[in-house]
Amino acid sequence: MTKKDTLRIGGKLMNSTFKNIGFRIKTLRERSSFSQSNIAKYLKVDQSFISKIESGERSLSTDMLDKLTALFGVDLTAFEDSCISLDKNLTFAFRASEIADQDLDAISAINQIALNCNFMTTLLEIEAKNG
């Protein structure tokens, strides 16, 4: 890790990649109206772990990141590149006075189906252009 890749915050070195991913997770979580507690239950971790991820103090596994892409309705590139817009996440209406754990699983499954459909449509469009 180079000096350029780290930030010093509160006396600790923090990888800027963790900070960027954490910021993107927080932004997507807030836009989706989920609490840190909702995300923690969905990922089966403690709420303080989500807080540390969002602040860039902790990293998360690729499995967790994959689950979050489905939950937020974005592809993995939404966490990779700072120039990718976070406005391209899937949205749909979901009304409930409170979100249960199984609701997050359902939202994730619906979003994964929609993401797969978008991916397949893109592949078909590329194939049609090429030939």
Residue pairs with C-beta under 8 A, 6 or more apart in sequence:
1 15
5 15
5 16
5 17
6 13
6 14
6 15
6 16
7 13
7 14
7 15
7 16
7 19
7 56
8 14
9 56
12 57
14 56
14 57
15 56
15 59
16 56
18 53
18 56
18 57
18 58
18 59
19 55
19 56
20 56
20 79
20 82
21 53
21 56
21 59
21 60
21 65
21 79
22 53
22 54
22 55
22 56
22 57
23 54
23 56
24 78
24 79
24 86
25 39
25 53
25 54
25 68
25 79
26 54
27 86
28 68
28 72
28 74
28 78
28 86
28 89
29 35
29 36
29 39
29 54
29 72
31 86
31 89
32 71
32 72
32 89
34 71
34 99
34 104
36 47
36 50
36 51
36 54
37 47
38 99
38 104
39 50
39 68
39 71
40 46
40 47
40 49
40 50
41 101
41 104
42 67
42 71
42 101
42 104
42 105
42 108
43 50
43 60
43 64
43 67
43 68
45 64
49 58
52 58
53 59
53 60
60 68
65 76
65 79
66 76
67 108
68 79
69 75
69 76
69 78
69 79
69 115
70 108
70 109
70 111
70 112
70 115
71 104
71 107
71 108
71 111
72 78
72 89
72 111
73 89
73 90
73 91
73 111
73 114
73 115
74 86
74 88
74 89
74 90
74 115
75 115
75 119
77 84
78 84
78 86
78 88
78 89
90 111
90 114
90 115
92 110
94 103
94 107
96 103
